[in-house]
């Protein structure tokens, strides 16, 4: 008998992650090949950064961003207009009982990364990273990559 899953902060299940990734790859391929015939999508290079699914796998939200962020709202509107066609084409590549309803949202991951870098570069944050005794190099990039400035071991 399967264990009952607690939904309290446990995050997505392995199945949700697998299905989301399968949908992401399928959508990326469809958009790269230009299989959706819409003038607003013609020639647009669209990145599908992530797809999250609901626990019952009936709703999938695709986080997308056109190359360079140009005409993002126009591309998003075109994807939403064509979601029925995209759903049918994605369903062909899935082995699920139901094809999930597709929703589209702008991927703001890169904006958050830029904001985080900007915050870490601030002088007062660098001072806090150095600590009260002034030790530490305040170099968050090197620390984040695992290089603590030690003896190299």
Residue, then its C-alpha position, 0 to 999 in steps of 0.5 A: x500500500x502506498x504511503x499517504x503524502x502530506x501536502x504541508x510544504x513537501x514540494x512537488x512529487x517526483x511525478x509532478x517534476x517528471x511530467x513538468x519536464x516532459x511538457x517543458x521539452x515538448x513545448x520547447x521543441x514545438x515552439x522551436x520548430x514553429x509548429x504553431x501558426x500565429x504571426x506573433x509567434x513567427x520567428x520568435x525565439x521563446x525559452x521555456x524555463x520551467x513547467x510546474x504541474x498541479x498535484x493532480x497533473x490537470x494544470x501545467x503552468x509554463x514559464x516562458x520568456x522570448x529571447x532578450x525579453x522583447x515583446x514579452x506581453x505580445x508573445x504571452x498573449x499569442x501563447x494564451x490564444x493558441x493554448x488549445x492547439x499547443x495542448x493537443x500537440x503536447x498531448x501527442x507526446x505524453x502518455x497521460x490519461x488526461x492532457x493538462x490544461x496549459x497556462x503561460x506566465x512570464x519567467x522572471x527568474x533572470x530578473x530575480x538573479x540580477x536583483x540578487x547580484x545587485x544587492x550582494x554588490x552593495x557596500x553595506x551587504x559586503x561589510x555584513x558578509x565580511x563579519x564583525x571582526x572584518x574577517x572574510x573576503x566578502x566575495x560572494x561569488x567565490x564563496x558560492x562556488x565552494x572556494x573559501x580561499x583556504x589551502x586549495x584542498 
